């Protein structure tokens, strides 16, 4: 083939001048360069296709991590809520010495805490292979950075405070009290009775622990649940084959539409005097403004329910468009003020 090409080229130039020869060389160079550029472009497309496939795998790993974290949060929140109910009983002096002897949770309230082990491997892979994510991911990456670098990091910092407080309390009790070795057992001596039932220092420790766990960490965990649900659904939109969100997410958070947000806006009367407002905060966010100008985020759970993770209550509408606040078992009807 090469011989035929060279022979054809020889025949082409036979009896022709230098100009024709230079023209032919120029055409050959253009063809060679074009071939190289086409080959490079094909190679780049192949590489980009491989990178996109890896990016898709990382996003699916992220979703799996978020599912695990979300389920762990549910269990941890339930445990903290149980601990808080025990703390309230202690602070309101409803706990007897018999309770301390038969239920080890009471005597270990402020000296035990199990940290959450968040799964973050997929996010670390994303940071390691950030070049795989092109400009089309620019709106997703900040959400992921906020989730892991801000929300989860803040919770880990608060958990460290609680752990440090518990360890400090353990060290103090072990030095000051001979009964410490029997802590949480039915054989705990009566010397501990006056401390748990009468000592103001113990009540101060319980108050401090509750400030860390229930009044701060518990709120942070509930907000993180909403954040994970939001980011999970955002990742879903970037997957080539979208996977339906877990049922927990669909019932926990729904991305609102403008008309849905508008239907909730207004001023409401709680009881006879207390008034609060629901206003829009950005394109997809509502906030409730309580007396004293306290602002808390509200999130749409479904067409008829808003959720406030900071105070763990819901605002719900019924078929008659009546509005209620639900806090645990309490159900309070609201009156919407006329515009």
C-alpha positions in Angstrom: 0.0 0.0 0.0 2.8 2.4 0.9 4.5 1.6 -2.4 1.3 2.4 -4.3 0.9 5.6 -2.4 4.5 6.7 -3.2 4.1 5.7 -6.8 0.9 7.6 -7.1 2.5 10.7 -5.6 5.5 10.3 -8.0 3.1 10.2 -11.0 1.2 13.2 -9.7 4.3 15.3 -9.6 5.8 14.1 -12.9 6.4 17.1 -15.1 4.9 19.6 -12.6 6.6 22.5 -10.9 7.7 23.3 -7.4 4.4 25.2 -6.6 2.3 22.1 -7.1 4.7 20.1 -4.9 4.5 22.6 -2.1 0.7 22.7 -2.4 0.6 18.9 -2.0 2.9 19.0 1.0 0.6 21.6 2.6 -2.5 19.5 2.0 -0.7 16.5 3.5 0.3 18.5 6.6 -3.3 19.7 7.1 -4.6 16.1 6.8 -2.0 14.8 9.3 -2.8 17.6 11.8 -6.5 17.1 11.4 -6.1 13.4 12.0 -4.0 14.1 15.2 -6.7 16.6 16.4 -9.5 14.1 15.8 -7.6 11.4 17.6 -6.9 13.7 20.6 -10.5 14.7 20.7 -11.7 11.1 20.6 -9.2 10.3 23.4 -10.4 13.2 25.5 -14.0 12.2 25.0 -13.1 8.6 26.1 -11.3 9.9 29.1 -14.1 12.3 30.0 -16.6 9.4 29.7 -14.5 7.3 32.1 -14.3 10.2 34.5 -18.0 10.7 34.4 -18.6 7.0 35.0 -16.4 7.3 38.1 -18.2 10.4 39.2 -21.5 8.6 39.0 -20.1 5.7 41.1 -18.9 8.2 43.8 -22.3 9.8 43.9 -24.0 6.5 44.4 -21.6 5.7 47.2 -22.4 9.1 48.7 -26.1 8.2 48.7 -25.4 4.8 50.4 -23.4 6.6 53.1 -26.2 9.2 53.6 -28.7 6.4 54.0 -26.6 4.8 56.7 -26.0 8.1 58.4 -29.7 9.0 58.3 -30.7 5.7 60.0 -27.9 6.1 62.6 -29.2 9.6 63.3 -32.8 8.2 63.9 -31.5 5.7 66.5 -29.3 8.3 68.2 -32.0 10.9 68.4 -34.4 8.4 69.9 -31.7 7.5 72.5 -31.1 11.2 73.3 -34.8 11.8 73.7 -35.1 8.9 76.1 -32.1 10.2 78.1 -33.7 13.7 78.2 -36.9 12.2 79.6 -34.8 10.6 82.4 -33.0 13.9 83.0 -36.3 15.8 83.3 -37.4 13.3 85.9 -34.2 13.8 87.9 -34.4 17.6 87.7 -38.1 17.6 88.8 -37.2 15.2 91.7 -39.4 12.4 90.5 -36.6 9.7 90.9 -36.3 7.6 94.0 -33.3 5.7 95.4 -35.0 2.5 94.2 -34.9 3.9 90.7 -31.1 4.4 90.9 -30.6 0.9 92.2 -32.8 -0.8 89.6 -32.2 1.3 86.5 -28.4 1.9 85.8 -29.3 4.6 83.3 -30.1 7.1 86.1 -26.7 6.8 87.8 -24.8 7.0 84.5 -26.7 9.9 82.9 -23.8 12.3 82.9 -20.9 9.9 82.7 -21.7 8.0 79.4 -22.1 9.1 75.8 -21.7 7.1 72.6 -20.4 9.2 69.6 -22.0 8.8 66.2 -19.6 7.2 63.7 -20.5 9.1 60.5 -19.7 7.3 57.2 -17.6 9.8 55.1 -15.5 7.5 52.8 -17.5 8.5 49.7 -17.1 12.2 50.4 -13.3 11.7 50.9 -13.2 10.0 47.5 -15.0 12.9 46.0 -12.5 15.3 47.4 -9.7 13.0 46.2 -11.1 12.8 42.6 -12.6 16.3 42.4 -11.3 16.6 38.8 -13.8 14.0 37.7 -16.6 16.5 38.5 -17.1 19.0 35.7 -18.9 22.4 35.7 -22.3 20.7 35.6 -21.7 19.7 39.3 -21.0 23.3 40.4 -24.4 23.6 42.2 -24.1 20.3 44.0 -20.5 20.4 45.4 -21.2 23.4 47.7 -24.1 21.4 49.2 -21.9 18.5 49.9 -19.1 20.6 51.4 -21.7 22.3 53.7 -23.0 18.9 54.8 -19.7 17.4 55.7 -17.4 20.3 56.5 -20.0 22.4 58.4 -22.9 20.4 59.7 -21.2 17.1 60.5 -18.0 18.8 61.8 -20.1 21.0 64.1 -21.8 17.9 65.5 -18.4 16.1 66.0 -17.2 19.2 67.9 -20.2 19.1 70.2 -19.9 15.4 70.8 -16.3 16.0 71.8 -17.5 18.5 74.4 -20.0 16.0 75.8 -17.3 13.2 75.9 -14.8 15.5 77.6 -17.5 16.5 80.2 -18.4 12.9 80.9 -14.7 11.8 81.2 -14.0 14.7 83.5 -17.0 13.8 85.7 -15.9 10.1 85.8 -12.4 11.2 86.9 -13.8 13.4 89.7 -16.2 10.8 91.0 -13.5 8.1 90.9 -11.3 10.3 93.1 -14.0 11.6 95.5 -16.3 8.7 96.1 -15.6 5.2 97.3 -19.0 4.0 95.9 -17.9 4.9 92.3 -16.8 1.3 91.7 -20.4 0.1 92.3 -21.9 2.7 90.0 -24.9 1.5 88.1 -25.2 -1.8 90.1 -27.9 -3.0 92.6 -25.1 -3.2 95.2 -24.4 0.5 95.0 -24.0 1.6 98.7 -26.3 4.0 100.4 -23.4 6.6 100.7 -24.3 7.5 97.1 -27.9 8.2 98.0 -27.4 11.6 99.4 -25.3 12.6 96.4 -27.8 11.6 93.8 -30.9 12.7 95.6 -29.7 15.8 97.5 -26.4 17.2 96.2 -26.7 20.5 94.3 -23.4 19.6 92.5 -25.0 16.6 90.9 -28.0 18.7 89.8 -25.6 21.2 88.3 -23.9 18.4 86.4 -27.2 17.1 85.1 -28.2 20.6 84.0 -24.9 21.1 82.2 -25.1 17.7 80.5 -28.7 18.5 79.3 -27.5 21.9 77.9 -24.9 20.0 75.8 -27.0 17.0 74.7 -30.7 18.0 74.6 -30.6 21.8 74.1 -27.8 21.8 71.6 -26.8 18.4 70.1 -30.3 17.1 69.7 -31.3 20.2 67.7 -28.2 19.9 65.6 -29.0 16.2 64.9 -32.5 17.0 63.8 -31.3 19.7 61.5 -28.7 17.3 60.1 -31.5 14.9 59.2 -33.2 17.5 57.1 -29.9 18.5 55.5 -29.1 14.9 54.6 -32.6 14.4 53.0 -32.1 17.6 51.0 -28.6 16.7 49.7 -29.7 13.1 49.0 -32.4 14.4 46.7 -30.0 16.8 45.1 -27.6 14.0 44.3 -30.5 11.9 42.9 -31.0 14.6 40.3 -27.4 14.2 39.0 -27.5 10.5 38.6 -27.9 9.2 35.0 -30.4 6.6 36.3 -32.2 8.3 39.1 -32.9 6.0 42.0 -36.1 6.7 44.0 -35.4 8.3 47.4 -35.8 6.1 50.4 -39.3 6.2 51.9 -37.9 7.9 55.0 -36.7 10.8 52.9 -39.9 11.1 50.9 -41.9 11.3 54.2 -39.3 13.5 55.9 -38.6 16.2 53.4 -40.2 17.3 50.1 -38.6 19.9 47.8 -41.3 22.7 47.8 -42.7 24.5 44.8 -43.3 28.2 44.8 -47.1 27.8 45.1 -46.7 25.5 48.1 -44.6 28.0 49.9 -47.0 30.8 49.2 -49.9 28.9 50.7 -48.3 28.9 54.1 -47.3 32.6 54.4 -49.1 34.7 56.9 -49.6 35.7 60.6 -51.1 33.2 63.0 -52.4 33.6 66.6 -51.5 30.9 69.1 -53.9 31.0 72.1 -55.1 34.5 72.9 -52.1 36.7 72.7 -49.1 34.9 71.1 -48.6 35.7 67.4 -46.1 34.3 65.1 -45.4 34.7 61.3 -44.4 32.3 58.6 -42.4 34.0 55.9 -40.3 33.0 52.9 -36.6 32.8 53.2 -35.1 32.4 49.8 -36.6 30.4 47.0 -37.1 27.1 48.7 -37.1 27.9 52.4 -39.7 29.0 55.0 -39.0 30.4 58.4 -41.2 30.9 61.5 -40.7 34.2 63.4 -41.7 33.7 67.0 -42.2 36.4 69.7 -38.9 38.1 70.5 -37.9 38.0 66.8 -36.7 34.4 67.1 -36.3 32.9 63.6 -36.4 29.2 63.0 -36.3 27.2 59.8 -39.3 25.3 58.5 -39.2 22.5 56.0 -41.9 20.9 53.9 -42.6 17.2 54.8 -45.6 16.8 52.5 -48.3 19.0 51.0 -50.0 19.5 54.4 -47.1 19.5 56.9 -44.2 21.8 57.9 -41.5 20.6 60.3 -39.3 22.7 62.6 -36.2 20.6 63.6 -34.9 23.2 66.1 -38.0 22.8 68.4 -39.2 19.4 67.0 -42.8 20.5 66.2 -45.0 20.3 63.1 -47.5 22.8 61.6 -50.2 20.9 59.8 -53.3 21.7 57.7 -56.4 19.6 57.5 -58.9 19.2 54.7 -60.7 22.3 55.8 -57.5 24.4 55.6 -57.4 24.7 59.4 -53.9 25.0 60.8 -52.6 23.1 63.9 -49.3 23.0 65.8 -48.3 19.5 66.9 -45.8 19.1 69.7 -45.6 15.5 70.8 -49.1 14.6 71.8 -50.2 18.2 72.1 -52.4 19.6 69.3 -53.1 23.3 69.3 -55.3 25.0 66.8 -54.1 28.2 65.2 -56.1 31.1 63.8 -54.8 32.9 60.7 -55.0 36.6 60.9 -56.7 38.4 57.9 -54.2 40.1 55.6 
